[in-house]
Amino acid sequence: MILIINISFLVDEVEKRLTAKCVGIIEEHTAAEHELLLLEERNEAYTKSKSIAKLEQELNILLHIRKE
């Protein structure tokens, strides 16, 4: 009887630890996904700003040529 109780206790403890570990992994994964979304947004904003800067540069060249 004591052996059954001890095994049951051990199973419960293992289950608790595994559950806590799984929750931790899920939280880390969620945080990583959030970080990835932020990086994608920053990359998109950077790409747009580079495109705008390039268009401004081309416009300035065209305006300079037009003045001549």
CHARMM internal coordinates of N, CA and C (Angstrom, degrees):
IC EDIT
DIST 1 N 1 CA 1.4532
DIST 1 CA 1 C 1.5308
ANGL 1 N 1 CA 1 C 111.12
DIST 1 C 2 N 1.3243
ANGL 1 CA 1 C 2 N 116.61
DIHE 1 N 1 CA 1 C 2 N -41.87
DIST 2 N 2 CA 1.4650
ANGL 1 C 2 N 2 CA 120.28
DIHE 1 CA 1 C 2 N 2 CA 179.79
DIST 2 CA 2 C 1.5242
ANGL 2 N 2 CA 2 C 109.94
DIHE 1 C 2 N 2 CA 2 C -64.47
DIST 2 C 3 N 1.3152
ANGL 2 CA 2 C 3 N 116.61
DIHE 2 N 2 CA 2 C 3 N -37.91
DIST 3 N 3 CA 1.4620
ANGL 2 C 3 N 3 CA 120.84
DIHE 2 CA 2 C 3 N 3 CA 179.34
DIST 3 CA 3 C 1.5217
ANGL 3 N 3 CA 3 C 110.98
DIHE 2 C 3 N 3 CA 3 C -62.39
DIST 3 C 4 N 1.3132
ANGL 3 CA 3 C 4 N 118.01
DIHE 3 N 3 CA 3 C 4 N -42.78
DIST 4 N 4 CA 1.4660
ANGL 3 C 4 N 4 CA 122.62
DIHE 3 CA 3 C 4 N 4 CA 179.01
DIST 4 CA 4 C 1.5229
ANGL 4 N 4 CA 4 C 110.14
DIHE 3 C 4 N 4 CA 4 C -62.81
DIST 4 C 5 N 1.3148
ANGL 4 CA 4 C 5 N 116.98
DIHE 4 N 4 CA 4 C 5 N -42.98
DIST 5 N 5 CA 1.4683
ANGL 4 C 5 N 5 CA 120.89
DIHE 4 CA 4 C 5 N 5 CA 179.51
DIST 5 CA 5 C 1.5248
ANGL 5 N 5 CA 5 C 110.01
DIHE 4 C 5 N 5 CA 5 C -64.56
DIST 5 C 6 N 1.3314
ANGL 5 CA 5 C 6 N 117.12
DIHE 5 N 5 CA 5 C 6 N -43.36
DIST 6 N 6 CA 1.4622
ANGL 5 C 6 N 6 CA 120.94
DIHE 5 CA 5 C 6 N 6 CA 179.45
DIST 6 CA 6 C 1.5263
ANGL 6 N 6 CA 6 C 111.49
DIHE 5 C 6 N 6 CA 6 C -63.53
DIST 6 C 7 N 1.3277
ANGL 6 CA 6 C 7 N 116.37
DIHE 6 N 6 CA 6 C 7 N -42.44
DIST 7 N 7 CA 1.4604
ANGL 6 C 7 N 7 CA 119.92
DIHE 6 CA 6 C 7 N 7 CA 178.60
DIST 7 CA 7 C 1.5200
ANGL 7 N 7 CA 7 C 110.03
DIHE 6 C 7 N 7 CA 7 C -64.57
DIST 7 C 8 N 1.3079
ANGL 7 CA 7 C 8 N 117.01
DIHE 7 N 7 CA 7 C 8 N -42.30
DIST 8 N 8 CA 1.4603
ANGL 7 C 8 N 8 CA 121.25
DIHE 7 CA 7 C 8 N 8 CA 178.46
DIST 8 CA 8 C 1.5290
ANGL 8 N 8 CA 8 C 110.21
DIHE 7 C 8 N 8 CA 8 C -61.85
DIST 8 C 9 N 1.3222
ANGL 8 CA 8 C 9 N 116.79
DIHE 8 N 8 CA 8 C 9 N -42.76
DIST 9 N 9 CA 1.4607
ANGL 8 C 9 N 9 CA 121.57
DIHE 8 CA 8 C 9 N 9 CA 178.09
DIST 9 CA 9 C 1.5313
ANGL 9 N 9 CA 9 C 110.26
DIHE 8 C 9 N 9 CA 9 C -62.09
DIST 9 C 10 N 1.3244
ANGL 9 CA 9 C 10 N 116.32
DIHE 9 N 9 CA 9 C 10 N -44.94
DIST 10 N 10 CA 1.4667
ANGL 9 C 10 N 10 CA 120.34
DIHE 9 CA 9 C 10 N 10 CA 179.75
DIST 10 CA 10 C 1.5252
ANGL 10 N 10 CA 10 C 111.58
DIHE 9 C 10 N 10 CA 10 C -63.21
DIST 10 C 11 N 1.3180
ANGL 10 CA 10 C 11 N 116.34
DIHE 10 N 10 CA 10 C 11 N -41.26
DIST 11 N 11 CA 1.4620
ANGL 10 C 11 N 11 CA 120.49
DIHE 10 CA 10 C 11 N 11 CA 177.87
DIST 11 CA 11 C 1.5251
ANGL 11 N 11 CA 11 C 110.15
DIHE 10 C 11 N 11 CA 11 C -61.69
DIST 11 C 12 N 1.3262
ANGL 11 CA 11 C 12 N 116.77
DIHE 11 N 11 CA 11 C 12 N -43.43
DIST 12 N 12 CA 1.4688
ANGL 11 C 12 N 12 CA 120.79
DIHE 11 CA 11 C 12 N 12 CA 178.05
DIST 12 CA 12 C 1.5251
ANGL 12 N 12 CA 12 C 111.11
DIHE 11 C 12 N 12 CA 12 C -61.52
DIST 12 C 13 N 1.3270
ANGL 12 CA 12 C 13 N 116.51
DIHE 12 N 12 CA 12 C 13 N -43.07
DIST 13 N 13 CA 1.4694
ANGL 12 C 13 N 13 CA 120.53
DIHE 12 CA 12 C 13 N 13 CA 179.91
DIST 13 CA 13 C 1.5288
ANGL 13 N 13 CA 13 C 111.40
DIHE 12 C 13 N 13 CA 13 C -64.29
DIST 13 C 14 N 1.3197
ANGL 13 CA 13 C 14 N 116.15
DIHE 13 N 13 CA 13 C 14 N -43.40
DIST 14 N 14 CA 1.4641
ANGL 13 C 14 N 14 CA 120.23
DIHE 13 CA 13 C 14 N 14 CA 178.46
DIST 14 CA 14 C 1.5238
ANGL 14 N 14 CA 14 C 109.99
DIHE 13 C 14 N 14 CA 14 C -63.08
DIST 14 C 15 N 1.3242
ANGL 14 CA 14 C 15 N 116.57
DIHE 14 N 14 CA 14 C 15 N -42.38
DIST 15 N 15 CA 1.4606
ANGL 14 C 15 N 15 CA 120.94
DIHE 14 CA 14 C 15 N 15 CA 178.86
DIST 15 CA 15 C 1.5298
ANGL 15 N 15 CA 15 C 110.79
DIHE 14 C 15 N 15 CA 15 C -61.17
DIST 15 C 16 N 1.3299
ANGL 15 CA 15 C 16 N 117.11
DIHE 15 N 15 CA 15 C 16 N -43.37
DIST 16 N 16 CA 1.4705
ANGL 15 C 16 N 16 CA 120.88
DIHE 15 CA 15 C 16 N 16 CA 178.83
DIST 16 CA 16 C 1.5257
ANGL 16 N 16 CA 16 C 110.95
DIHE 15 C 16 N 16 CA 16 C -61.60
DIST 16 C 17 N 1.3233
ANGL 16 CA 16 C 17 N 115.68
DIHE 16 N 16 CA 16 C 17 N -45.37
DIST 17 N 17 CA 1.4699
ANGL 16 C 17 N 17 CA 119.66
DIHE 16 CA 16 C 17 N 17 CA -178.19
DIST 17 CA 17 C 1.5267
ANGL 17 N 17 CA 17 C 111.54
DIHE 16 C 17 N 17 CA 17 C -66.34
DIST 17 C 18 N 1.3193
ANGL 17 CA 17 C 18 N 116.02
DIHE 17 N 17 CA 17 C 18 N -41.89
DIST 18 N 18 CA 1.4646
ANGL 17 C 18 N 18 CA 119.27
DIHE 17 CA 17 C 18 N 18 CA 178.26
DIST 18 CA 18 C 1.5263
ANGL 18 N 18 CA 18 C 111.20
DIHE 17 C 18 N 18 CA 18 C -65.05
DIST 18 C 19 N 1.3210
ANGL 18 CA 18 C 19 N 116.52
DIHE 18 N 18 CA 18 C 19 N -40.41
DIST 19 N 19 CA 1.4630
ANGL 18 C 19 N 19 CA 120.46
DIHE 18 CA 18 C 19 N 19 CA 177.95
DIST 19 CA 19 C 1.5209
ANGL 19 N 19 CA 19 C 110.32
DIHE 18 C 19 N 19 CA 19 C -62.01
DIST 19 C 20 N 1.3327
ANGL 19 CA 19 C 20 N 116.47
DIHE 19 N 19 CA 19 C 20 N -45.53
DIST 20 N 20 CA 1.4667
ANGL 19 C 20 N 20 CA 120.33
DIHE 19 CA 19 C 20 N 20 CA 178.93
DIST 20 CA 20 C 1.5275
ANGL 20 N 20 CA 20 C 110.64
DIHE 19 C 20 N 20 CA 20 C -62.13
DIST 20 C 21 N 1.3147
ANGL 20 CA 20 C 21 N 116.48
DIHE 20 N 20 CA 20 C 21 N -40.95
DIST 21 N 21 CA 1.4649
ANGL 20 C 21 N 21 CA 120.58
DIHE 20 CA 20 C 21 N 21 CA 179.48
DIST 21 CA 21 C 1.5298
ANGL 21 N 21 CA 21 C 110.33
DIHE 20 C 21 N 21 CA 21 C -65.33
DIST 21 C 22 N 1.3244
ANGL 21 CA 21 C 22 N 117.25
DIHE 21 N 21 CA 21 C 22 N -42.91
DIST 22 N 22 CA 1.4694
ANGL 21 C 22 N 22 CA 121.22
DIHE 21 CA 21 C 22 N 22 CA 178.31
DIST 22 CA 22 C 1.5256
ANGL 22 N 22 CA 22 C 111.10
DIHE 21 C 22 N 22 CA 22 C -62.70
DIST 22 C 23 N 1.3198
ANGL 22 CA 22 C 23 N 116.59
DIHE 22 N 22 CA 22 C 23 N -42.32
DIST 23 N 23 CA 1.4674
ANGL 22 C 23 N 23 CA 120.44
DIHE 22 CA 22 C 23 N 23 CA 177.98
DIST 23 CA 23 C 1.5245
ANGL 23 N 23 CA 23 C 109.60
DIHE 22 C 23 N 23 CA 23 C -61.13
DIST 23 C 24 N 1.3244
ANGL 23 CA 23 C 24 N 116.74
DIHE 23 N 23 CA 23 C 24 N -43.12
DIST 24 N 24 CA 1.4666
ANGL 23 C 24 N 24 CA 120.84
DIHE 23 CA 23 C 24 N 24 CA 178.04
DIST 24 CA 24 C 1.5182
ANGL 24 N 24 CA 24 C 111.96
DIHE 23 C 24 N 24 CA 24 C -61.14
DIST 24 C 25 N 1.3183
ANGL 24 CA 24 C 25 N 116.59
DIHE 24 N 24 CA 24 C 25 N -42.82
DIST 25 N 25 CA 1.4633
ANGL 24 C 25 N 25 CA 120.94
DIHE 24 CA 24 C 25 N 25 CA 179.19
DIST 25 CA 25 C 1.5207
ANGL 25 N 25 CA 25 C 110.52
DIHE 24 C 25 N 25 CA 25 C -64.72
DIST 25 C 26 N 1.3170
ANGL 25 CA 25 C 26 N 116.99
DIHE 25 N 25 CA 25 C 26 N -42.56
DIST 26 N 26 CA 1.4708
ANGL 25 C 26 N 26 CA 120.79
DIHE 25 CA 25 C 26 N 26 CA 178.69
DIST 26 CA 26 C 1.5257
ANGL 26 N 26 CA 26 C 110.20
DIHE 25 C 26 N 26 CA 26 C -62.69
DIST 26 C 27 N 1.3406
ANGL 26 CA 26 C 27 N 117.38
DIHE 26 N 26 CA 26 C 27 N -42.51
DIST 27 N 27 CA 1.4620
ANGL 26 C 27 N 27 CA 120.69
DIHE 26 CA 26 C 27 N 27 CA 178.96
DIST 27 CA 27 C 1.5244
ANGL 27 N 27 CA 27 C 110.91
DIHE 26 C 27 N 27 CA 27 C -63.35
DIST 27 C 28 N 1.3338
ANGL 27 CA 27 C 28 N 117.28
DIHE 27 N 27 CA 27 C 28 N -42.59
DIST 28 N 28 CA 1.4639
ANGL 27 C 28 N 28 CA 120.96
DIHE 27 CA 27 C 28 N 28 CA 177.74
DIST 28 CA 28 C 1.5253
ANGL 28 N 28 CA 28 C 110.55
DIHE 27 C 28 N 28 CA 28 C -62.62
DIST 28 C 29 N 1.3109
ANGL 28 CA 28 C 29 N 116.71
DIHE 28 N 28 CA 28 C 29 N -42.38
DIST 29 N 29 CA 1.4619
ANGL 28 C 29 N 29 CA 121.37
DIHE 28 CA 28 C 29 N 29 CA -179.99
DIST 29 CA 29 C 1.5200
ANGL 29 N 29 CA 29 C 110.41
DIHE 28 C 29 N 29 CA 29 C -63.50
DIST 29 C 30 N 1.3271
ANGL 29 CA 29 C 30 N 116.72
DIHE 29 N 29 CA 29 C 30 N -43.32
DIST 30 N 30 CA 1.4601
ANGL 29 C 30 N 30 CA 121.23
DIHE 29 CA 29 C 30 N 30 CA 178.99
DIST 30 CA 30 C 1.5246
ANGL 30 N 30 CA 30 C 110.32
DIHE 29 C 30 N 30 CA 30 C -62.99
DIST 30 C 31 N 1.3223
ANGL 30 CA 30 C 31 N 116.75
DIHE 30 N 30 CA 30 C 31 N -42.95
DIST 31 N 31 CA 1.4669
ANGL 30 C 31 N 31 CA 120.73
DIHE 30 CA 30 C 31 N 31 CA 178.35
DIST 31 CA 31 C 1.5274
ANGL 31 N 31 CA 31 C 110.60
DIHE 30 C 31 N 31 CA 31 C -63.93
DIST 31 C 32 N 1.3254
ANGL 31 CA 31 C 32 N 117.06
DIHE 31 N 31 CA 31 C 32 N -39.65
DIST 32 N 32 CA 1.4634
ANGL 31 C 32 N 32 CA 120.76
DIHE 31 CA 31 C 32 N 32 CA 178.96
DIST 32 CA 32 C 1.5288
ANGL 32 N 32 CA 32 C 110.74
DIHE 31 C 32 N 32 CA 32 C -66.21
DIST 32 C 33 N 1.3241
ANGL 32 CA 32 C 33 N 117.33
DIHE 32 N 32 CA 32 C 33 N -40.01
DIST 33 N 33 CA 1.4667
ANGL 32 C 33 N 33 CA 120.31
DIHE 32 CA 32 C 33 N 33 CA 177.03
DIST 33 CA 33 C 1.5242
ANGL 33 N 33 CA 33 C 110.72
DIHE 32 C 33 N 33 CA 33 C -62.94
DIST 33 C 34 N 1.3262
ANGL 33 CA 33 C 34 N 116.59
DIHE 33 N 33 CA 33 C 34 N -41.50
DIST 34 N 34 CA 1.4639
ANGL 33 C 34 N 34 CA 121.16
DIHE 33 CA 33 C 34 N 34 CA 178.88
DIST 34 CA 34 C 1.5320
ANGL 34 N 34 CA 34 C 109.90
DIHE 33 C 34 N 34 CA 34 C -63.04
DIST 34 C 35 N 1.3198
ANGL 34 CA 34 C 35 N 116.31
DIHE 34 N 34 CA 34 C 35 N -44.13
DIST 35 N 35 CA 1.4711
ANGL 34 C 35 N 35 CA 120.82
DIHE 34 CA 34 C 35 N 35 CA 178.66
DIST 35 CA 35 C 1.5280
ANGL 35 N 35 CA 35 C 110.49
DIHE 34 C 35 N 35 CA 35 C -62.34
DIST 35 C 36 N 1.3180
ANGL 35 CA 35 C 36 N 116.77
DIHE 35 N 35 CA 35 C 36 N -40.35
DIST 36 N 36 CA 1.4595
ANGL 35 C 36 N 36 CA 120.79
DIHE 35 CA 35 C 36 N 36 CA 178.15
DIST 36 CA 36 C 1.5206
ANGL 36 N 36 CA 36 C 111.06
DIHE 35 C 36 N 36 CA 36 C -62.51
DIST 36 C 37 N 1.3248
ANGL 36 CA 36 C 37 N 117.31
DIHE 36 N 36 CA 36 C 37 N -43.02
DIST 37 N 37 CA 1.4670
ANGL 36 C 37 N 37 CA 120.61
DIHE 36 CA 36 C 37 N 37 CA 177.63
DIST 37 CA 37 C 1.5196
ANGL 37 N 37 CA 37 C 110.97
DIHE 36 C 37 N 37 CA 37 C -61.27
DIST 37 C 38 N 1.3297
ANGL 37 CA 37 C 38 N 116.91
DIHE 37 N 37 CA 37 C 38 N -42.17
DIST 38 N 38 CA 1.4641
ANGL 37 C 38 N 38 CA 120.33
DIHE 37 CA 37 C 38 N 38 CA 178.13
DIST 38 CA 38 C 1.5260
ANGL 38 N 38 CA 38 C 111.12
DIHE 37 C 38 N 38 CA 38 C -63.05
DIST 38 C 39 N 1.3237
ANGL 38 CA 38 C 39 N 116.59
DIHE 38 N 38 CA 38 C 39 N -41.93
DIST 39 N 39 CA 1.4662
ANGL 38 C 39 N 39 CA 120.31
DIHE 38 CA 38 C 39 N 39 CA 178.70
DIST 39 CA 39 C 1.5239
ANGL 39 N 39 CA 39 C 111.37
DIHE 38 C 39 N 39 CA 39 C -65.10
DIST 39 C 40 N 1.3262
ANGL 39 CA 39 C 40 N 117.08
DIHE 39 N 39 CA 39 C 40 N -39.19
DIST 40 N 40 CA 1.4597
ANGL 39 C 40 N 40 CA 120.40
DIHE 39 CA 39 C 40 N 40 CA 177.59
DIST 40 CA 40 C 1.5227
ANGL 40 N 40 CA 40 C 110.83
DIHE 39 C 40 N 40 CA 40 C -64.22
DIST 40 C 41 N 1.3364
ANGL 40 CA 40 C 41 N 117.20
DIHE 40 N 40 CA 40 C 41 N -40.12
DIST 41 N 41 CA 1.4618
ANGL 40 C 41 N 41 CA 120.83
DIHE 40 CA 40 C 41 N 41 CA 177.82
DIST 41 CA 41 C 1.5227
ANGL 41 N 41 CA 41 C 110.80
DIHE 40 C 41 N 41 CA 41 C -64.87
DIST 41 C 42 N 1.3339
ANGL 41 CA 41 C 42 N 116.59
DIHE 41 N 41 CA 41 C 42 N -43.27
DIST 42 N 42 CA 1.4695
ANGL 41 C 42 N 42 CA 120.16
DIHE 41 CA 41 C 42 N 42 CA 178.28
DIST 42 CA 42 C 1.5205
ANGL 42 N 42 CA 42 C 110.73
DIHE 41 C 42 N 42 CA 42 C -63.48
DIST 42 C 43 N 1.3213
ANGL 42 CA 42 C 43 N 116.83
DIHE 42 N 42 CA 42 C 43 N -40.59
DIST 43 N 43 CA 1.4584
ANGL 42 C 43 N 43 CA 120.79
DIHE 42 CA 42 C 43 N 43 CA 179.25
DIST 43 CA 43 C 1.5222
ANGL 43 N 43 CA 43 C 110.60
DIHE 42 C 43 N 43 CA 43 C -63.47
DIST 43 C 44 N 1.3258
ANGL 43 CA 43 C 44 N 116.66
DIHE 43 N 43 CA 43 C 44 N -42.40
DIST 44 N 44 CA 1.4617
ANGL 43 C 44 N 44 CA 121.04
DIHE 43 CA 43 C 44 N 44 CA 179.27
DIST 44 CA 44 C 1.5291
ANGL 44 N 44 CA 44 C 110.38
DIHE 43 C 44 N 44 CA 44 C -63.60
DIST 44 C 45 N 1.3251
ANGL 44 CA 44 C 45 N 116.69
DIHE 44 N 44 CA 44 C 45 N -43.80
DIST 45 N 45 CA 1.4664
ANGL 44 C 45 N 45 CA 120.68
DIHE 44 CA 44 C 45 N 45 CA 178.88
DIST 45 CA 45 C 1.5262
ANGL 45 N 45 CA 45 C 110.35
DIHE 44 C 45 N 45 CA 45 C -63.60
DIST 45 C 46 N 1.3245
ANGL 45 CA 45 C 46 N 117.11
DIHE 45 N 45 CA 45 C 46 N -40.94
DIST 46 N 46 CA 1.4632
ANGL 45 C 46 N 46 CA 121.43
DIHE 45 CA 45 C 46 N 46 CA 179.01
DIST 46 CA 46 C 1.5265
ANGL 46 N 46 CA 46 C 110.41
DIHE 45 C 46 N 46 CA 46 C -64.12
DIST 46 C 47 N 1.3247
ANGL 46 CA 46 C 47 N 116.70
DIHE 46 N 46 CA 46 C 47 N -43.72
DIST 47 N 47 CA 1.4641
ANGL 46 C 47 N 47 CA 121.24
DIHE 46 CA 46 C 47 N 47 CA 179.45
DIST 47 CA 47 C 1.5213
ANGL 47 N 47 CA 47 C 110.44
DIHE 46 C 47 N 47 CA 47 C -62.16
DIST 47 C 48 N 1.3294
ANGL 47 CA 47 C 48 N 116.90
DIHE 47 N 47 CA 47 C 48 N -42.81
DIST 48 N 48 CA 1.4618
ANGL 47 C 48 N 48 CA 120.59
DIHE 47 CA 47 C 48 N 48 CA 178.98
DIST 48 CA 48 C 1.5217
ANGL 48 N 48 CA 48 C 110.75
DIHE 47 C 48 N 48 CA 48 C -64.35
DIST 48 C 49 N 1.3254
ANGL 48 CA 48 C 49 N 117.26
DIHE 48 N 48 CA 48 C 49 N -42.39
DIST 49 N 49 CA 1.4644
ANGL 48 C 49 N 49 CA 119.78
DIHE 48 CA 48 C 49 N 49 CA -179.38
DIST 49 CA 49 C 1.5230
ANGL 49 N 49 CA 49 C 110.73
DIHE 48 C 49 N 49 CA 49 C -65.47
DIST 49 C 50 N 1.3317
ANGL 49 CA 49 C 50 N 117.09
DIHE 49 N 49 CA 49 C 50 N -36.98
DIST 50 N 50 CA 1.4689
ANGL 49 C 50 N 50 CA 120.19
DIHE 49 CA 49 C 50 N 50 CA 176.81
DIST 50 CA 50 C 1.5228
ANGL 50 N 50 CA 50 C 110.25
DIHE 49 C 50 N 50 CA 50 C -65.94
DIST 50 C 51 N 1.3313
ANGL 50 CA 50 C 51 N 117.48
DIHE 50 N 50 CA 50 C 51 N -39.88
DIST 51 N 51 CA 1.4642
ANGL 50 C 51 N 51 CA 121.29
DIHE 50 CA 50 C 51 N 51 CA 178.76
DIST 51 CA 51 C 1.5216
ANGL 51 N 51 CA 51 C 110.31
DIHE 50 C 51 N 51 CA 51 C -64.64
DIST 51 C 52 N 1.3243
ANGL 51 CA 51 C 52 N 116.86
DIHE 51 N 51 CA 51 C 52 N -42.59
DIST 52 N 52 CA 1.4667
ANGL 51 C 52 N 52 CA 120.74
DIHE 51 CA 51 C 52 N 52 CA 179.11
DIST 52 CA 52 C 1.5222
ANGL 52 N 52 CA 52 C 109.99
DIHE 51 C 52 N 52 CA 52 C -64.11
DIST 52 C 53 N 1.3208
ANGL 52 CA 52 C 53 N 117.17
DIHE 52 N 52 CA 52 C 53 N -43.29
DIST 53 N 53 CA 1.4649
ANGL 52 C 53 N 53 CA 120.74
DIHE 52 CA 52 C 53 N 53 CA 179.23
DIST 53 CA 53 C 1.5241
ANGL 53 N 53 CA 53 C 110.69
DIHE 52 C 53 N 53 CA 53 C -61.88
DIST 53 C 54 N 1.3160
ANGL 53 CA 53 C 54 N 117.02
DIHE 53 N 53 CA 53 C 54 N -40.34
DIST 54 N 54 CA 1.4627
ANGL 53 C 54 N 54 CA 120.66
DIHE 53 CA 53 C 54 N 54 CA 179.42
DIST 54 CA 54 C 1.5287
ANGL 54 N 54 CA 54 C 110.28
DIHE 53 C 54 N 54 CA 54 C -66.33
DIST 54 C 55 N 1.3250
ANGL 54 CA 54 C 55 N 117.43
DIHE 54 N 54 CA 54 C 55 N -42.09
DIST 55 N 55 CA 1.4674
ANGL 54 C 55 N 55 CA 120.60
DIHE 54 CA 54 C 55 N 55 CA 177.95
DIST 55 CA 55 C 1.5229
ANGL 55 N 55 CA 55 C 110.96
DIHE 54 C 55 N 55 CA 55 C -64.12
DIST 55 C 56 N 1.3290
ANGL 55 CA 55 C 56 N 117.64
DIHE 55 N 55 CA 55 C 56 N -40.47
DIST 56 N 56 CA 1.4618
ANGL 55 C 56 N 56 CA 120.88
DIHE 55 CA 55 C 56 N 56 CA 177.27
DIST 56 CA 56 C 1.5200
ANGL 56 N 56 CA 56 C 110.92
DIHE 55 C 56 N 56 CA 56 C -62.35
DIST 56 C 57 N 1.3074
ANGL 56 CA 56 C 57 N 116.12
DIHE 56 N 56 CA 56 C 57 N -41.10
DIST 57 N 57 CA 1.4642
ANGL 56 C 57 N 57 CA 120.61
DIHE 56 CA 56 C 57 N 57 CA 178.89
DIST 57 CA 57 C 1.5308
ANGL 57 N 57 CA 57 C 110.27
DIHE 56 C 57 N 57 CA 57 C -63.39
DIST 57 C 58 N 1.3123
ANGL 57 CA 57 C 58 N 117.57
DIHE 57 N 57 CA 57 C 58 N -44.99
DIST 58 N 58 CA 1.4637
ANGL 57 C 58 N 58 CA 121.19
DIHE 57 CA 57 C 58 N 58 CA 178.76
DIST 58 CA 58 C 1.5232
ANGL 58 N 58 CA 58 C 111.05
DIHE 57 C 58 N 58 CA 58 C -64.02
DIST 58 C 59 N 1.3251
ANGL 58 CA 58 C 59 N 117.32
DIHE 58 N 58 CA 58 C 59 N -39.05
DIST 59 N 59 CA 1.4588
ANGL 58 C 59 N 59 CA 121.32
DIHE 58 CA 58 C 59 N 59 CA 178.00
DIST 59 CA 59 C 1.5236
ANGL 59 N 59 CA 59 C 110.35
DIHE 58 C 59 N 59 CA 59 C -63.73
DIST 59 C 60 N 1.3175
ANGL 59 CA 59 C 60 N 116.98
DIHE 59 N 59 CA 59 C 60 N -43.46
DIST 60 N 60 CA 1.4628
ANGL 59 C 60 N 60 CA 120.38
DIHE 59 CA 59 C 60 N 60 CA 178.04
DIST 60 CA 60 C 1.5223
ANGL 60 N 60 CA 60 C 111.53
DIHE 59 C 60 N 60 CA 60 C -61.68
DIST 60 C 61 N 1.3196
ANGL 60 CA 60 C 61 N 117.14
DIHE 60 N 60 CA 60 C 61 N -39.06
DIST 61 N 61 CA 1.4696
ANGL 60 C 61 N 61 CA 120.89
DIHE 60 CA 60 C 61 N 61 CA 177.31
DIST 61 CA 61 C 1.5211
ANGL 61 N 61 CA 61 C 109.53
DIHE 60 C 61 N 61 CA 61 C -63.70
DIST 61 C 62 N 1.3257
ANGL 61 CA 61 C 62 N 117.15
DIHE 61 N 61 CA 61 C 62 N -45.85
DIST 62 N 62 CA 1.4676
ANGL 61 C 62 N 62 CA 120.72
DIHE 61 CA 61 C 62 N 62 CA -179.96
DIST 62 CA 62 C 1.5250
ANGL 62 N 62 CA 62 C 111.32
DIHE 61 C 62 N 62 CA 62 C -63.85
DIST 62 C 63 N 1.3153
ANGL 62 CA 62 C 63 N 117.36
DIHE 62 N 62 CA 62 C 63 N -40.56
DIST 63 N 63 CA 1.4671
ANGL 62 C 63 N 63 CA 120.55
DIHE 62 CA 62 C 63 N 63 CA 178.14
DIST 63 CA 63 C 1.5215
ANGL 63 N 63 CA 63 C 110.89
DIHE 62 C 63 N 63 CA 63 C -65.64
DIST 63 C 64 N 1.3055
ANGL 63 CA 63 C 64 N 117.08
DIHE 63 N 63 CA 63 C 64 N -37.85
DIST 64 N 64 CA 1.4635
ANGL 63 C 64 N 64 CA 121.30
DIHE 63 CA 63 C 64 N 64 CA 178.37
DIST 64 CA 64 C 1.5282
ANGL 64 N 64 CA 64 C 110.16
DIHE 63 C 64 N 64 CA 64 C -66.14
DIST 64 C 65 N 1.3290
ANGL 64 CA 64 C 65 N 117.14
DIHE 64 N 64 CA 64 C 65 N -43.01
DIST 65 N 65 CA 1.4689
ANGL 64 C 65 N 65 CA 121.49
DIHE 64 CA 64 C 65 N 65 CA 178.33
DIST 65 CA 65 C 1.5221
ANGL 65 N 65 CA 65 C 109.38
DIHE 64 C 65 N 65 CA 65 C -63.72
DIST 65 C 66 N 1.2981
ANGL 65 CA 65 C 66 N 116.92
DIHE 65 N 65 CA 65 C 66 N -39.96
DIST 66 N 66 CA 1.4694
ANGL 65 C 66 N 66 CA 121.54
DIHE 65 CA 65 C 66 N 66 CA -178.48
DIST 66 CA 66 C 1.5311
ANGL 66 N 66 CA 66 C 110.81
DIHE 65 C 66 N 66 CA 66 C -64.74
DIST 66 C 67 N 1.3259
ANGL 66 CA 66 C 67 N 117.79
DIHE 66 N 66 CA 66 C 67 N -36.70
DIST 67 N 67 CA 1.4634
ANGL 66 C 67 N 67 CA 121.66
DIHE 66 CA 66 C 67 N 67 CA 179.20
DIST 67 CA 67 C 1.5236
ANGL 67 N 67 CA 67 C 111.30
DIHE 66 C 67 N 67 CA 67 C -65.22
DIST 67 C 68 N 1.3168
ANGL 67 CA 67 C 68 N 116.40
DIHE 67 N 67 CA 67 C 68 N -32.90
DIST 68 N 68 CA 1.4660
ANGL 67 C 68 N 68 CA 120.69
DIHE 67 CA 67 C 68 N 68 CA -178.59
DIST 68 CA 68 C 1.4878
ANGL 68 N 68 CA 68 C 108.64
DIHE 67 C 68 N 68 CA 68 C -77.24
END
COOR INIT
IC SEED 1 N 1 CA 1 C
IC BUILD
